[in-house]
Amino acid sequence: MDQVRGDCGIKNKSLVKYHAKATTLAKTFAHIIFEHIPRIENEEADLLSKLSTTYFDELPKEFFVEIRE
């Protein structure tokens, strides 16, 4: 969150490409608000973000994710 807003740098080099994409997309909106959501409240998105950055090159373009409770 802080990285997208420009408040701090990017520590993980593998996230640089995502930062560039997010910054480019954000500029296409006339008004945009970034709001931090704690991981515990957003477990599905946190899981997908970890999956994509860990196995990005091995993932197909589309895949099925089943969330079990």
KASUL-V529407 format. One record per backbone hydrogen bond with DSSP energy under -0.5 kcal/mol. CO is the residue of the C=O (numbers start at 0). NH is the residue of the N-H. Records with the same first field share a line. If there is no record, write none. Layout:
CO->NH / NH
This chain:
0->4
1->5 / 6 / 7
2->5
8->10
10->12
11->14
12->15
14->18
15->19
16->20
17->21
18->22
19->23
20->24
21->25
22->26
24->27
25->28
32->34
37->40 / 41
38->41
41->45
42->46
43->47
44->48
45->49
46->50
47->51
48->52
49->53
50->54
54->57 / 58
55->58
64->66
65->67
